[in-house]
Amino acid sequence: MNDPFTDDRAALASLALRRERLLEQLHRRIIGQGPLLDLLLICLFAGGHGLFVGVPGLGKTLLVHSLAQALELQFSRIQFTPDLMPADITGSDVLEEDPATSRRSFRFVAGPVFCNLLLADEINRTPPKTQAALLQAMQEAKVSASGHTHPLPLPFHVFATQNPIEQEGTFPLPEAQLDRFTVQLRVSYPDPESEAAIVAMTGDEGPPLTPVLTPAELRRYQALVRRIALPPSVIAHVVALLRATRPEDPSCPAALQGLLRFGAGPRAGQQLVAAAQARAALEGRPAVTHADVRALAGPALEHRLVRSFAAESRGVTSQAIIERLLAALPA
């Protein structure tokens, strides 16, 4: 069998076919939600992390677990609660005694973060101290404990869920944590036809899934995504969008200056570009276009904007601010 990775054009054609097979497998359990699945795959092949925002009962956990099965990824799920400690995520040292020599030594016992795909369920229900246990893992794919650094298995992705309704007993994610998520995935209610099919389903998970990719193949496709061409005009448009979100910048539109306290930083631009490359690659295209950037500006920037008090009091959402931003800066 020919190796498609010997030629980028062949690899792109192969990736487009794998994308269709992945969607086919996911739709065996997930009814509807086409745009959500597309954005999920973009985030995955961009090598990033995703933050799901939606009310309970919409299938977020099932979706992430199904994705892990379709890609043969080692899966872990952590239910975040107020009493969860950082060591419950990263792992800790335990004291052991050698029965032969009676010598005692510490041994690191890895926590559930040592996996390929981690589902951080209701991440805003645990205090910031525990939330911060994921920062190094998400940025560097490493965990430091007791003076030693332990690498995580690759590929490594975190998909977190957050309930946007309940505020009691929750701890809003700090901006530094939000900035580690490549995209925010909003999960909406299904349409009437899809909801009728969901209600009629029986069983916990649904039919078994056939793996489409191995972890090694996923990493090779992620490397291919990073080789997708970036025209200078696209880079310039990304930079213009970033700078327009900063109220102190002269390029910020007047209509947005009173709605924002802080805008997006360079990391947001890097991850927006990576997502745009993944979108182009999954469609079999060798270069990023302005349309890719503008389609992903909302998911990539929305959770990174800090609204002003005026915006919050007037009910102007981050989504509305992104819409005004794109209208003010045409491609």
Secondary structure, 3 states (H helix, E strand, C coil): CCCHHHCHHHHHHHHHHHHHHHHHHHCCCCCCCHHHHHHHHHHHHCCCCEEEECCCCCCHHHHHHHHHHHCCCCEEEEECCCCCCHHHHHEEEEEEECCCCCCEEEEEEECCCCCCEEEEECHHHCCHHHHHHHHHHHHHCEEEECCEEEECCCCCEEEEEECCCCCCCCCCCCHHHHCCCCEEEECCCCCHHHHHHHHHCCCCCCCCCCCCCCHHHHHHHHHHHCCCECCHHHHHHHHHHHHHCCCCCCCCCHHHHCCEEECCCHHHHHHHHHHHHHHHHHCCCCECCHHHHHHHHHHHHHHHCEECHHHHHCCCCHHHHHHHHHHHCCC
